[in-house]
């Protein structure tokens, strides 16, 4: 790890597909950060097409009293991926995760921070392709002032976002049919 002047540490890491990478580095970094959170986990991601492990980690954190918030784009760059992102909302919301959509438009940030102590920033999206198929890079942070800066930016972005509730997160009957068809191809999204 690289120490910096503010007493914290930065650790660059990469993630990619097997067999080149023996472990899913991005997914493991996210799981570790979410599972050790005590107060909050704030996530900003352009895509939210996550598997069972990440979904349960987020729900478990919320169930144990952690303030879990996720910001996704209000205006998507890919409509099918937006449908799959939106289909994750009801389950997460039902389990205490707060979900926001950034009203001004598309947001491409990929940040995960927790408890003013831990953070990950990089190219890793919260989607299957990014976590399993793409070569990605990120920076793990511990105890840096940057994490507090990211938290402040997250809260400003959340203030420009629309928080979803169980009712407006529901899919229409047509969206549910399309979602079920698209799930076949979810690993490609």
Beta strands, then each sheet from edge to edge (+ up, - down):
strand 1: 2-3
strand 2: 9-15
strand 3: 40-44
strand 4: 48-49
strand 5: 67-73
strand 6: 98-102
strand 7: 111-114
strand 8: 118-122
strand 9: 126-127
strand 10: 136-142
strand 11: 161-163
sheet 1: 1+ 2- 10+ 8- 7+ 3- 5- 6- 11+
sheet 2: 4+ 9+
end
